[in-house]
Amino acid sequence: MLCTLKEAAGLAKQAGHGLAAFNVFGYEDAAAVICAAEKTDRPVVLMTNKLAVEHMGIPILAQMLRYMAERAAVPVCVHLDHATELEKIREAAEWGYTSVMIDGSGLPFDENVAITREAAAIAHPRGISVEGEIGSVGYSDHKEVHGRFTEPDEAEKFAKISGVDALAVAVGTVHRMEEQGVDLQFDRLREIYSRVDVPLVIHGSTGVADADLKKLVQAGACKINMGTVLRMTFGHSMRKQLERDPALFDRIKIFQNCMKDVEKKAIDKIKCL
């Protein structure tokens, strides 16, 4: 069943667990994630990032994912991840996304607030949830992110005046890490949680140890974003099949096996929350 981020986060909080959010890049991984959510009886978020949008386009992604979400046995949110332009927010809203993220984290505070409020003005009249970000989650090299952690004072102020339904915060995670091993600031997260009334979002969670995923939820996080882990699983599955049988060419057979492996990995991650 199709739902908004606000609805999915509320259901997860009511049940006492975190909300898994996975970046997907087409039908195969989206279907695998929905199967994983159904088998664990959890709501889930299907996210499309800039790479997916450039590859397939918002109209195709929106219609495909909405169709799949509407027929799922559990609540499924269709979410645009890391949009930096209001035009993308507007396009996603028009084509049927149920949630959007406007990423103004690279802007000065006042400009971040302003663009986030504009995104909310586009999305909220359509019943679409809005995620914003304060602080900045880096990419790949975790040594570069320590000066960009979210400050509790700014998070509190931003949440009150920006109009967000969910707030992404930086507490030590890093986008696109292929191995687990980040130094998380749980005390910082707890302080932010005590001062912010909207669900908190953690980006870059592939690099978080499985045991720490639950600790993030216990410290106040709600939506836990993961992408690289499923991309790696899909790619490794395909590679193993072709190494085992170099003559294999049946796209459907190859992808069906990849989907099984992605589903298993998604189930494992959902259960960590």
C-alpha distance (Angstrom), angle and dihedral (degrees) to the residues before:
residue distance angle dihedral
M1 . . .
L2 3.77 . .
C3 3.81 117.3 .
T4 3.79 142.1 162.0
L5 3.78 125.7 -107.3
K6 3.78 89.9 -109.6
E7 3.81 90.2 55.7
A8 3.81 94.7 44.9
A9 3.80 92.3 48.2
G10 3.80 90.7 49.8
L11 3.80 91.7 52.0
A12 3.80 92.1 48.4
K13 3.79 92.5 48.8
Q14 3.80 91.7 47.6
A15 3.82 89.8 52.9
G16 3.80 92.3 47.2
H17 3.79 99.9 -117.4
G18 3.79 139.9 98.6
L19 3.79 125.7 -92.6
A20 3.81 113.9 -116.3
A21 3.81 115.1 -141.0
F22 3.80 118.9 -172.7
N23 3.78 130.4 -169.3
V24 3.80 108.9 -128.4
F25 3.78 129.3 -170.1
G26 3.78 104.9 -167.5
Y27 3.78 146.2 -21.4
E28 3.79 97.9 -56.7
D29 3.79 101.0 57.4
A30 3.82 92.3 36.3
A31 3.81 90.8 54.5
A32 3.80 90.8 47.0
V33 3.81 91.8 51.8
I34 3.80 92.3 49.1
C35 3.82 90.3 50.6
A36 3.81 89.1 50.6
A37 3.80 91.1 50.6
E38 3.80 91.6 48.7
K39 3.81 92.8 49.5
T40 3.81 91.2 50.5
D41 3.83 93.2 38.8
R42 3.80 92.4 -128.5
P43 3.79 133.7 134.2
V44 3.79 113.0 -113.3
V45 3.79 141.2 -168.5
L46 3.81 122.8 -131.6
M47 3.81 107.3 -155.3
T48 3.79 129.3 -167.3
N49 3.78 118.4 -161.9
K50 3.80 132.6 -164.8
L51 3.81 92.9 -81.1
A52 3.80 92.7 53.8
V53 3.80 91.8 45.8
E54 3.80 91.9 50.2
H55 3.81 90.3 48.4
M56 3.81 100.6 46.2
G57 3.79 108.8 7.6
I58 3.79 129.7 -121.5
P59 3.84 96.4 -92.0
I60 3.81 93.9 56.6
L61 3.80 94.7 41.4
A62 3.80 93.3 46.8
Q63 3.79 95.7 49.9
M64 3.79 94.9 42.9
L65 3.80 95.8 46.7
R66 3.81 93.8 42.9
Y67 3.81 89.9 52.2
M68 3.80 90.6 51.1
A69 3.81 93.8 43.9
E70 3.80 93.7 49.7
R71 3.80 90.1 56.6
A72 3.80 97.2 44.1
A73 3.80 120.0 110.7
V74 3.81 91.3 -133.8
P75 3.83 132.8 48.5
V76 3.81 110.9 -79.8
C77 3.80 124.6 -172.5
V78 3.82 120.8 -155.7
H79 3.81 106.6 -146.4
L80 3.81 134.9 -175.9
D81 3.80 107.6 -141.8
H82 3.82 127.4 -148.2
A83 3.79 100.7 -8.4
T84 3.79 110.7 174.1
E85 3.81 97.7 -179.3
L86 3.79 126.2 68.3
E87 3.79 89.9 -141.8
K88 3.82 89.0 65.7
I89 3.80 89.7 49.7
R90 3.79 89.9 51.3
E91 3.81 92.7 47.6
A92 3.81 92.5 48.3
A93 3.79 90.7 49.3
E94 3.79 92.5 49.9
W95 3.80 93.9 49.2
G96 3.79 96.3 48.1
Y97 3.78 113.3 -93.4
T98 3.79 109.2 155.5
S99 3.80 95.0 -151.4
V100 3.80 136.7 25.7
M101 3.78 135.8 -169.5
I102 3.77 119.4 -146.5
D103 3.79 108.0 -162.6
G104 3.77 110.3 -154.7
S105 3.80 93.2 149.9
G106 3.80 91.8 118.1
L107 3.80 91.5 57.5
P108 3.81 130.0 82.7
F109 3.80 112.0 -87.8
D110 3.81 97.1 -100.9
E111 3.81 92.6 47.5
N112 3.80 90.5 48.2
V113 3.79 89.7 53.2
A114 3.80 91.7 47.5
I115 3.81 96.8 51.2
T116 3.80 91.2 43.3
R117 3.79 91.2 52.6
E118 3.81 89.3 50.2
A119 3.80 90.2 51.5
A120 3.80 89.8 50.6
A121 3.81 90.1 50.6
I122 3.81 88.6 56.2
A123 3.80 97.2 42.6
H124 3.79 107.8 35.3
P125 3.83 98.0 61.6
R126 3.81 86.4 58.1
G127 3.80 93.0 49.3
I128 3.81 92.2 -108.9
S129 3.81 121.5 145.5
V130 3.80 121.3 -125.1
E131 3.80 127.9 -146.6
G132 3.80 120.9 -166.2
E133 3.79 133.3 -177.6
I134 3.78 134.2 -135.1
G135 3.77 119.3 -174.8
S136 3.78 115.9 17.4
V137 3.81 133.6 -94.9
G138 3.80 108.8 -147.2
Y139 3.78 130.6 -143.0
S140 3.81 129.7 -109.5
D141 3.83 102.2 -34.2
H142 3.82 109.7 71.5
K143 3.80 91.1 -169.8
E144 3.79 88.9 74.6
V145 3.79 100.4 55.9
H146 3.79 105.3 66.1
G147 3.80 95.0 93.2
R148 3.80 91.9 52.2
F149 3.79 102.3 60.4
T150 3.79 118.1 136.2
E151 3.79 113.3 -97.3
P152 3.83 112.9 -138.7
D153 3.82 92.8 -135.8
E154 3.79 92.2 54.6
A155 3.80 92.6 43.9
E156 3.80 91.2 53.4
K157 3.79 93.2 48.5
F158 3.81 93.9 43.1
A159 3.80 93.6 50.6
K160 3.80 91.4 51.2
I161 3.80 98.8 49.5
S162 3.81 107.2 26.8
G163 3.80 100.1 66.6
V164 3.81 95.5 -127.1
D165 3.80 123.9 158.6
A166 3.83 91.5 -158.1
L167 3.79 133.1 17.7
A168 3.81 127.5 -146.2
V169 3.79 113.2 -147.0
A170 3.80 134.1 -171.0
V171 3.80 114.3 -127.7
G172 3.80 101.8 149.5
T173 3.79 108.0 -57.9
V174 3.81 122.6 126.2
H175 3.79 131.1 -152.4
R176 3.82 121.0 -114.9
M177 3.78 98.6 10.6
E178 3.79 111.9 160.2
E179 3.80 96.0 -161.7
Q180 3.78 132.8 46.2
G181 3.77 116.6 -110.9
V182 3.80 118.7 106.1
D183 3.79 125.9 144.8
L184 3.78 105.6 -125.1
Q185 3.80 124.8 -157.2
F186 3.78 101.4 -141.7
D187 3.81 93.7 169.1
R188 3.80 90.3 56.3
L189 3.81 89.7 50.6
R190 3.81 92.1 49.3
E191 3.80 90.8 51.0
I192 3.80 92.0 50.0
Y193 3.81 91.0 47.1
S194 3.80 91.1 52.8
R195 3.81 90.5 55.8
V196 3.81 104.3 37.2
D197 3.81 125.1 73.2
V198 3.82 99.6 -162.5
P199 3.83 126.4 77.0
L200 3.80 114.0 -83.9
V201 3.79 122.3 -129.4
I202 3.79 129.0 -150.8
H203 3.79 116.6 -156.6
G204 3.80 125.7 -163.5
S205 3.79 96.3 31.8
T206 3.81 97.7 155.3
G207 3.80 86.6 87.1
V208 3.82 92.4 55.5
A209 3.80 118.2 99.9
D210 3.80 112.5 -114.9
A211 3.80 92.0 -116.1
D212 3.81 90.3 53.1
L213 3.80 93.9 53.0
K214 3.79 90.2 72.2
K215 3.80 90.1 43.9
L216 3.80 89.0 56.9
V217 3.79 89.7 55.0
Q218 3.80 91.6 46.3
A219 3.82 89.3 51.3
G220 3.80 91.8 54.9
A221 3.80 109.0 -81.9
C222 3.80 118.1 134.1
K223 3.81 112.3 174.2
I224 3.80 113.3 47.2
N225 3.81 113.8 -164.8
M226 3.81 120.5 -150.2
G227 3.77 129.2 171.0
T228 3.79 116.1 137.5
V229 3.80 93.2 57.9
L230 3.81 92.4 62.2
R231 3.80 93.5 42.0
M232 3.79 89.3 53.3
T233 3.80 91.6 47.3
F234 3.81 91.9 50.6
G235 3.80 93.1 46.8
H236 3.80 95.1 45.5
S237 3.80 91.0 48.6
M238 3.79 92.0 52.4
R239 3.79 92.2 45.9
K240 3.80 93.3 51.0
Q241 3.79 91.8 50.7
L242 3.79 93.2 51.2
E243 3.79 92.9 44.8
R244 3.79 89.4 51.9
D245 3.81 92.6 47.0
P246 3.83 113.4 15.9
A247 3.80 90.1 -177.9
L248 3.81 92.4 60.7
F249 3.81 110.9 119.9
D250 3.81 107.5 152.6
R251 3.80 104.0 118.9
I252 3.79 94.2 -162.7
K253 3.80 94.1 50.6
I254 3.80 92.1 47.1
F255 3.80 93.4 47.9
Q256 3.80 93.8 45.2
N257 3.80 89.7 59.2
C258 3.80 90.7 45.7
M259 3.80 89.6 51.7
K260 3.80 91.6 53.4
D261 3.80 90.9 53.2
V262 3.81 93.1 45.9
E263 3.80 90.5 49.2
K264 3.81 91.2 52.8
K265 3.80 92.0 49.2
A266 3.81 92.2 47.3
I267 3.81 90.4 50.7
D268 3.81 89.9 52.0
K269 3.80 91.9 51.0
I270 3.80 94.4 44.9
K271 3.80 90.1 52.4
C272 3.82 89.6 53.8
L273 3.79 89.1 65.0
